[in-house]
Amino acid sequence: MFNHEPADYNCIFCKLISGVESEHNKLSDIVFENDLAIAVVAPRWWPNNKGSLLVIPKRHYENIYEIDDSHLAAIGIVSKKLAIAIRQTYQGCKGVSTRQHNEPIGGQDVWHFHAHIFPRYENDNLYFMDPLDGYTSAKDRLPYAVKIREHLLSSI
Ligand SMILES: [Zn+2]
């Protein structure tokens, strides 16, 4: 419903879910996985909110209009786990924000549903800033991935 995905779309999130890396999405970015959802350190960051995460359903849905209830519920449950992990492990983090975009006017740029989870800091101006130009490297992302994975392992 209200689709914008091209017919020949080569989905980078479906690739990653099947274990295939792409230029900006590596297996080392994965911080959590269950039957319904996967979570990764986002490859693009906002200047004051580095190490933000993405929660992605393991089945391909373009947007919130079409995602099924079980996958949507899983996104919420995984988001909660990750919000706590960010809040407890990112130094100086004083809050967490989530957001999710649909259609180009809504700011969507990957045609596979995903929710963002941002660490928040005093005066970070998240909603008034553009993302940093370009993409982070897997090496930049790794320390954040390690923190989150270690926290999740220790909280089982
Ligand atoms: Zn996909």
Boltz pocket constraint, residues with backbone or C-beta under 6 A from the ligand:
constraints:
  - pocket:
      binder: B
      contacts: [[A, 11], [A, 12], [A, 13], [A, 14], [A, 15], [A, 59], [A, 60], [A, 61], [A, 111], [A, 112]]
      max_distance: 6.0
